[in-house]
Every structure is written in C-alpha cells, then in structure tokens.
Amino acid sequence: MSVIVRDDGFHAEDYAGDRSVEIASDTLPEALPDLTGADLVRVAFPAFSDGRGFTLARHIRAAGYSGRLRAAGHVIADQYAMARRSGFDEVEISNDLASRQPADQWLYRADWRAHDYRARLRA
C-alpha cells in the first residue's frame, strides 16, 4: 500500500482511471513518451538522492501536460516543496516512509508558494 501526499495532508489512493503512464527516473527528457490522453503520469523516484524526477517534471509541464503528475517513490518531506515547484501535483510514498515522516512534517512544507527564496526577496 501507499500514501498520497497533497497540500492538505495524507490521502488514500484515489486514482481510478485507466490511462496512466509510468516514467523511470533515468528517462532522458528528449525521450519522454507522448502523454496525449494520459490522465495520470507517475515519475519514479528510486532514492531520495535521485533528483532526476524533478527535471523530468519540469520538462513534462513545459511540453504542455496539464493532467495529474505524481512523484512516486522515495521522496522525503524536505523535498515536498521542490516537488510542487517543479510541477508535481502530489507525491506517493510507502506506508513505511509515512510512519517515519508523519503528515505534520509534510504539512509543514505545504505552503510551498510562500517559502521560496523569491518570496523572501520580495518581502
């Protein structure tokens, strides 16, 4: 089982569609598949130290994909704001990770728009 993290906390899996696309972290941006018709794109994060998925998310959004974009795997709470800024709508984590990093740690970073360096410079 897994836990879906959004700006308002933890959720159970609620995807019921049939047009999802899985993208491996080692996919080159120029080799991204055609996402026309996809209603969910899951980008794999095999380790918290593997940031290639953030780059892929930026490329996916820049290519015009406006559907549900999910970071799936070992993303930690400290990376939630980066995940949201790079274009992800949500993060999928294991139950084990959710027990080690409970919802309050993720919610602490949920105001990701207000807590970036540009917001601090404008203040």
C-alpha positions in Angstrom: 0.0 0.0 0.0 1.0 3.6 -0.4 0.0 7.0 0.9 -0.7 10.0 -1.4 0.6 13.4 -0.1 -1.0 16.6 -1.2 -1.0 20.1 0.2 -3.7 19.2 2.7 -2.1 16.1 4.1 -2.2 12.3 3.6 -4.8 10.6 1.4 -5.6 7.1 0.3 -5.1 6.2 -3.3 -8.0 7.6 -5.3 -6.8 7.1 -8.9 -9.4 5.0 -10.7 -8.5 5.8 -14.3 -7.0 3.6 -16.9 -4.8 6.0 -18.8 -1.7 6.2 -16.6 1.9 6.4 -17.8 4.9 5.3 -15.7 8.2 7.1 -16.3 11.5 5.8 -15.0 13.9 8.2 -13.4 16.6 7.5 -15.9 14.4 8.6 -18.9 16.1 11.3 -20.9 13.9 14.4 -21.3 14.2 14.2 -25.1 12.9 10.6 -24.8 9.7 11.3 -22.8 6.7 9.5 -24.3 3.7 11.2 -25.8 1.4 11.9 -22.9 -1.6 12.8 -25.0 -4.6 11.2 -23.4 -2.9 10.3 -20.1 -4.8 11.2 -17.0 -2.0 10.3 -14.6 1.8 10.4 -15.0 3.9 8.7 -12.3 7.6 9.6 -12.3 9.7 7.2 -10.3 12.0 8.3 -7.5 14.1 5.2 -6.6 16.0 7.1 -3.9 15.6 10.5 -2.2 19.1 11.4 -3.5 18.0 10.9 -7.1 16.7 14.3 -8.3 16.2 13.5 -12.0 12.5 13.2 -11.5 12.3 17.0 -10.7 13.9 17.8 -14.0 11.5 15.4 -15.8 8.5 17.1 -14.2 9.6 20.5 -15.5 10.0 19.0 -19.0 6.6 17.3 -18.8 4.9 20.5 -17.8 6.8 22.6 -20.3 5.7 20.2 -23.0 2.1 21.1 -22.1 0.9 18.2 -20.0 -1.8 19.5 -17.6 -3.0 16.3 -16.1 -2.2 14.7 -12.8 1.5 14.5 -12.2 2.7 12.3 -9.4 6.2 11.8 -7.9 6.3 8.1 -6.8 8.8 6.5 -4.5 11.3 7.7 -2.1 10.6 11.4 -1.9 11.1 12.8 1.7 9.2 15.6 3.4 12.0 18.0 3.0 11.7 17.6 -0.8 7.9 18.3 -0.9 8.2 22.0 -1.8 10.7 21.2 -4.6 8.3 18.5 -5.9 5.4 21.0 -6.0 7.5 23.8 -7.6 8.8 21.5 -10.3 5.3 20.6 -11.4 4.1 17.6 -9.4 0.6 17.7 -8.0 1.2 15.0 -5.4 3.7 12.6 -4.0 3.2 8.8 -3.5 5.1 7.4 -0.6 5.2 4.0 1.1 3.4 3.3 4.4 6.8 2.8 6.0 8.0 6.2 5.0 4.7 7.8 6.1 5.1 6.3 9.5 8.7 7.7 9.8 7.7 11.1 8.4 4.1 11.7 9.5 1.6 14.1 8.0 2.7 17.0 10.2 6.1 17.0 8.6 4.6 17.2 5.1 2.1 19.8 6.1 4.9 22.0 7.5 6.1 22.3 3.9 2.7 22.5 2.2 2.8 26.3 1.9 5.4 25.9 -0.8 4.5 29.0 -2.7 5.2 31.3 0.2 8.5 29.7 1.3 10.9 30.0 -1.6 13.8 32.4 -2.0 11.9 34.7 -4.4 9.1 35.2 -1.8 11.7 36.1 0.8 13.4 38.6 -1.5 10.0 40.3 -2.2 9.3 40.7 1.5 
